[in-house]
Each structure stands twice: as structure tokens, then as C-alpha cells.
Amino acid sequence: MEILKLNGEGPSPRKLSSLNYIDGLHVLVVYGGRYDDNSRNQTFNDIYLLDLINLTWFSVKVYDGIIKARYEHCAVVSGNKIIVFGGMDDEMYIASDLYIITVGKSELIYK
């Protein structure tokens, strides 16, 4: 087994997040999740991309508003869009929240 050396700063440890693959951009997308079950306010609303060509992590900034932090949500990819539905926050189930996040090549600019 080979352990890959990844560049950049990836997401913090988490569980109950989503992981999807965007074929056209060759990236894995990690969204949301929570740190553990014993801590309140440890639910994430961040998005990280792992560029599989260069093995580099990127943190993605969402420009069109703030997505409520969530875990145990559903997420799928269609083209370069991530569709996120439902889940839970630190207090309760998130009713029928649905977000569509478009990821473009501009998110893959190396700094």
C-alpha cells in the first residue's frame, strides 16, 4: 500500500460529511460534517477540494451567501454543480434546505 503525499491544507478531522467526485475537474469535494458527538458548535459548513491531478487541497469560498453548517446531509454532483439537501445542525434537523453550489476552474488556482 502506498501513502500519498498531499499538498495544501486539507479539512479538519470530521465525520458524517459528504464526499463527491467532479469528473470534469478531477476533484474530490468534502462538505460539512461534524467533529464529534460530544461537542456543541462543532458542525462545519466548509467546502474543500482535493485536486487529484496535483494532489493538492483547496479551501473553497462560497460567494452567494452562507450555507448553514450541517452533517448527515445528502449531496450529489451533476456536471460541476454540488446539490446539497437537508441534514442536521447543532440543534435539530434542517427542514428542506436545498443548495446548488457551482464549482469552476477558478477554484483550482494555486497560490
DOLUM-512042 format. One record per residue: residue number from 0; z, y, x of N, C-alpha, C in turn. Coordinates in pm, 1 decimal. Each point is the difference from the previous one (the first is absolute). Layout:
// residues N
(NUM, (Z, Y, X), (Z, Y, X), (Z, Y, X));
...
END
This chain:
// residues 111
(0, (0.0, -116.6, 83.3), (0.0, 116.6, -83.3), (0.0, 124.8, 89.2));
(1, (-83.3, 94.9, -36.7), (-10.0, 125.2, 75.4), (65.8, 112.9, -77.8));
(2, (83.5, 78.5, 64.2), (61.5, 117.6, -61.4), (-83.3, 120.7, 38.9));
(3, (-48.6, 72.4, -100.9), (-85.3, 115.2, 25.4), (83.6, 122.0, 36.1));
(4, (-50.2, 80.5, 93.5), (65.1, 126.5, 33.9), (-64.2, 107.8, -86.2));
(5, (82.1, 62.6, -84.9), (-49.5, 103.0, -89.8), (34.2, 137.8, 54.0));
(6, (-89.6, 95.7, -21.3), (19.1, 138.4, 41.7), (49.1, 82.5, -118.4));
(7, (58.1, 114.5, 28.9), (47.3, 88.8, -105.0), (132.5, -45.9, -56.0));
(8, (53.4, 79.8, -90.6), (128.3, -31.8, -62.3), (-24.2, -55.3, -139.4));
(9, (40.2, -123.9, -20.7), (-19.7, -65.9, -128.6), (112.1, 29.4, -96.7));
(10, (-4.6, -61.9, -117.7), (104.3, 23.6, -100.4), (133.5, -58.2, 42.8));
(11, (106.9, 56.0, -54.9), (133.2, -53.8, 25.7), (13.5, -135.3, -70.1));
(12, (99.5, -80.0, 39.5), (18.5, -129.8, -66.6), (19.0, 19.3, -150.2));
(13, (-59.0, -91.9, -79.0), (5.6, 12.6, -145.4), (-31.9, -131.4, -67.1));
(14, (30.1, -7.0, -126.5), (-37.4, -114.6, -81.1), (-48.9, 51.1, -134.6));
(15, (-64.0, -88.4, -75.7), (-49.7, 30.9, -133.6), (-101.7, 113.6, -0.3));
(16, (-73.5, 16.0, 110.4), (-108.2, 98.4, 10.5), (-131.4, -69.5, -36.2));
(17, (-109.3, 74.7, 3.9), (-131.2, -63.0, -19.2), (-78.6, 8.0, 130.6));
(18, (-85.9, -97.6, 18.7), (-87.6, -7.0, 117.3), (-138.7, -35.0, -50.6));
(19, (-96.7, 88.3, 26.3), (-137.7, -21.4, -44.4), (-95.9, 24.8, 115.4));
(20, (-121.8, -50.6, -14.6), (-104.3, 15.9, 101.6), (-114.8, 80.3, -58.8));
(21, (-44.7, 104.1, 72.2), (-117.9, 77.5, -39.7), (-113.6, -41.4, 91.8));
(22, (-94.2, -74.3, -54.7), (-108.0, -61.9, 77.2), (-86.9, 101.7, 73.0));
(23, (-45.6, 103.2, -69.0), (-91.5, 96.0, 61.4), (59.7, 76.9, 116.5));
(24, (132.3, 16.1, 0.1), (67.6, 74.0, 106.5), (67.5, -92.2, 101.2));
(25, (6.8, -129.5, -30.0), (65.2, -99.3, 87.0), (145.0, 37.2, 28.4));
(26, (73.3, 30.9, -108.8), (140.5, 37.1, 13.8), (86.5, -81.3, -96.9));
(27, (124.0, -24.1, 42.1), (102.8, -49.9, -89.4), (79.5, 120.3, -48.7));
(28, (40.3, -1.6, -126.9), (75.1, 109.9, -59.7), (137.1, -51.1, -42.1));
(29, (105.6, 61.6, 51.9), (137.1, -31.5, -39.5), (49.5, 117.8, -83.4));
(30, (48.5, -29.7, -120.7), (49.8, 107.0, -86.5), (135.4, -37.1, -59.6));
(31, (92.6, 96.4, -1.4), (126.9, -12.1, -70.0), (91.6, -107.3, 54.9));
(32, (83.7, -53.7, -88.8), (97.4, -101.3, 36.5), (138.5, 59.7, 11.2));
(33, (94.8, -82.2, 43.2), (136.1, 47.8, 18.5), (61.9, -65.4, 121.3));
(34, (103.2, 64.0, 52.2), (63.6, -47.7, 122.4), (83.0, -125.1, -24.7));
(35, (92.6, 5.5, -94.7), (80.6, -117.0, -34.6), (56.1, 17.9, -140.2));
(36, (73.7, -100.1, -49.7), (54.5, 6.5, -135.6), (136.4, 66.9, -6.7));
(37, (60.4, 30.1, 112.0), (135.6, 53.5, 2.1), (6.1, 151.4, 13.1));
(38, (-112.2, 64.4, 26.8), (0.1, 144.4, 23.1), (-75.3, 71.4, -111.1));
(39, (58.4, 106.4, -51.3), (-72.4, 83.5, -95.7), (-83.0, 101.1, 79.6));
(40, (-99.7, 51.4, -62.2), (-88.2, 99.2, 62.3), (-68.7, -54.0, 124.7));
(41, (-31.6, -126.0, 0.1), (-73.1, -60.5, 111.8), (-135.9, -51.9, -46.1));
(42, (-54.5, 61.0, -103.8), (-131.5, -37.1, -51.1), (-103.1, 94.8, 60.3));
(43, (-113.5, -55.3, 43.5), (-100.9, 77.6, 71.5), (-117.8, 38.3, -89.7));
(44, (-62.0, 113.7, 28.7), (-125.7, 38.0, -64.6), (-106.0, 31.9, 105.2));
(45, (17.3, -55.9, 118.6), (-93.2, 29.0, 108.6), (-116.1, -99.8, 2.5));
(46, (-106.6, 42.4, 65.1), (-119.0, -83.7, 14.3), (-33.3, -8.0, 148.3));
(47, (-20.8, -121.0, 49.1), (-40.8, -23.3, 138.4), (-128.5, -81.4, 1.7));
(48, (-88.7, 35.1, 91.9), (-122.0, -76.0, 21.1), (5.1, -64.4, 137.4));
(49, (-42.4, -124.4, 8.4), (-17.5, -65.9, 129.1), (-148.9, -20.3, 21.4));
(50, (-56.8, 76.3, 92.1), (-141.1, -12.1, 37.6), (-15.5, -131.2, 76.5));
(51, (-70.4, -95.3, -59.4), (-12.1, -132.2, 60.4), (-101.2, -5.2, 114.1));
(52, (-84.0, 101.4, 14.3), (-94.3, 5.1, 111.5), (72.2, 40.9, 128.4));
(53, (82.4, 105.9, -11.0), (69.6, 54.6, 116.9), (147.6, -38.3, 5.8));
(54, (46.9, -77.2, -100.0), (140.9, -42.8, -7.7), (95.8, 118.4, 12.2));
(55, (-26.9, 103.3, -82.5), (79.6, 122.7, 3.3), (53.3, 32.0, -138.5));
(56, (129.5, 33.3, -6.8), (64.4, 41.7, -124.6), (-21.6, 148.5, -24.0));
(57, (-15.6, 38.8, -126.5), (-8.2, 139.3, -42.7), (89.2, 20.0, -121.0));
(58, (71.5, 109.6, -3.8), (71.5, 41.1, -120.6), (-95.6, 90.1, -77.8));
(59, (-9.0, -20.8, -130.8), (-96.2, 74.3, -82.4), (73.8, 101.4, -85.4));
(60, (-50.3, 122.6, -1.6), (56.0, 104.2, -84.3), (-76.7, 1.6, -131.7));
(61, (72.6, 3.0, -111.7), (-61.7, 7.0, -132.2), (-8.8, 146.4, -39.6));
(62, (-121.0, 50.4, -27.8), (-22.1, 142.3, -24.7), (10.4, 41.0, -145.9));
(63, (-29.4, -88.3, -93.0), (-8.5, 38.0, -141.2), (129.6, -25.3, -75.6));
(64, (111.9, 36.8, 54.8), (127.1, -19.0, -68.7), (84.5, -106.2, 67.3));
(65, (119.1, -13.9, -51.4), (94.7, -94.6, 57.3), (5.8, -123.9, -87.3));
(66, (-12.2, -114.5, 62.0), (12.4, -126.6, -70.3), (147.2, -37.9, 1.9));
(67, (51.6, -37.1, -114.3), (141.3, -39.8, -9.0), (23.5, -123.8, 85.4));
(68, (109.1, 0.7, 75.8), (35.7, -115.8, 82.2), (15.9, -122.1, -89.9));
(69, (-47.0, -117.9, 48.1), (4.0, -119.3, -84.1), (-4.0, -127.5, 81.9));
(70, (43.9, -105.8, -62.0), (-10.4, -134.7, 55.7), (-29.8, -95.0, -115.5));
(71, (-36.3, -123.8, 31.0), (-38.4, -100.3, -99.8), (-112.0, 49.6, -90.5));
(72, (-89.1, 81.1, 53.0), (-113.2, 51.6, -74.8), (-120.4, -93.0, 19.7));
(73, (-106.4, 27.4, -72.1), (-126.8, -69.8, 20.0), (-96.5, 97.9, 65.4));
(74, (-78.8, -48.4, 95.3), (-100.2, 84.9, 64.4), (-123.5, -84.8, 28.7));
(75, (-116.7, 56.3, -29.9), (-126.9, -65.7, 29.4), (-91.7, 102.1, 65.3));
(76, (-104.3, -48.9, 64.2), (-98.9, 86.5, 63.4), (-134.0, -19.0, -69.0));
(77, (-67.0, 110.8, -26.9), (-136.3, -1.2, -52.0), (-78.4, 100.3, 83.4));
(78, (-90.2, -50.2, 82.8), (-72.7, 87.8, 92.0), (97.8, 59.4, 98.6));
(79, (8.3, 133.9, 3.2), (97.3, 65.5, 88.6), (114.9, 62.7, -79.5));
(80, (23.5, -52.6, -120.3), (108.1, 49.2, -85.1), (110.3, -104.2, -10.9));
(81, (125.1, 46.7, 8.0), (116.4, -85.1, -21.2), (54.2, 36.0, -137.9));
(82, (10.8, -99.1, -87.0), (50.3, 22.5, -135.1), (140.9, -58.5, -5.5));
(83, (98.8, 85.4, -29.4), (141.1, -38.1, -0.6), (52.4, 11.8, -142.4));
(84, (70.5, -104.7, -45.8), (51.8, -0.6, -136.7), (146.1, -43.4, -3.3));
(85, (79.8, 73.5, -77.8), (135.3, -41.0, -33.5), (93.4, -16.6, 117.7));
(86, (95.7, -93.2, -16.7), (99.1, -27.9, 102.2), (136.8, 50.9, -39.5));
(87, (86.9, 10.5, 98.5), (136.1, 49.6, -21.4), (30.2, 108.7, 102.3));
(88, (89.2, 91.6, -39.3), (52.0, 96.3, 97.1), (147.3, -33.0, 22.9));
(89, (77.7, 91.5, 52.7), (141.1, -28.4, 28.6), (84.7, -15.7, -125.6));
(90, (-51.3, 43.5, -114.3), (78.5, 0.7, -123.3), (-46.2, -100.8, -104.5));
(91, (-132.7, -14.7, -19.0), (-50.6, -78.5, -112.6), (-147.1, -36.3, 20.3));
(92, (-54.0, -70.3, -99.3), (-143.6, -26.8, -0.5), (-74.8, 130.8, -18.5));
(93, (-113.0, 10.8, 67.8), (-86.9, 115.8, -18.1), (-97.2, -37.9, -110.0));
(94, (2.9, 71.4, -109.2), (-80.8, -34.9, -117.0), (-145.6, -27.4, 37.1));
(95, (-94.7, 56.1, -56.2), (-139.0, -35.2, 25.5), (-67.5, 94.1, 97.4));
(96, (69.1, 38.8, 104.4), (-61.8, 86.1, 100.1), (-117.7, -71.2, 64.6));
(97, (-111.6, 69.1, 9.5), (-119.5, -54.0, 63.3), (-55.2, 108.3, 91.9));
(98, (-20.4, -34.6, 126.0), (-54.9, 93.7, 98.1), (-125.0, -60.6, 62.3));
(99, (-96.2, 86.2, 27.0), (-119.6, -40.3, 74.6), (-4.9, 86.5, 124.7));
(100, (7.1, -64.0, 115.4), (3.8, 70.0, 128.4), (-128.9, -31.8, 73.8));
(101, (-75.2, 101.4, 34.9), (-125.0, -19.3, 73.8), (26.8, 13.9, 149.3));
(102, (-42.7, -99.0, 77.0), (15.9, 2.0, 145.1), (-138.2, 17.5, 61.3));
(103, (-13.7, 100.7, 86.3), (-128.4, 26.1, 63.6), (7.9, -15.2, 149.7));
(104, (-113.5, 10.6, 64.9), (-4.3, -14.2, 145.9), (78.3, 109.4, 70.0));
(105, (22.7, 113.6, -64.3), (74.7, 108.3, 64.2), (143.8, -40.3, 29.2));
(106, (52.2, -99.5, -73.2), (135.0, -47.7, 27.0), (7.5, -80.7, 129.0));
(107, (-113.8, -35.4, 55.8), (-2.2, -83.6, 119.5), (-33.7, 78.3, 125.7));
(108, (35.2, 127.2, 2.2), (-22.9, 84.0, 117.7), (116.5, -18.5, 95.1));
(109, (-29.6, -35.3, 122.8), (105.3, -22.8, 98.2), (53.9, 131.9, 53.5));
(110, (131.4, 6.2, 18.3), (61.9, 122.9, 50.1), (48.1, -22.5, 140.6));
END
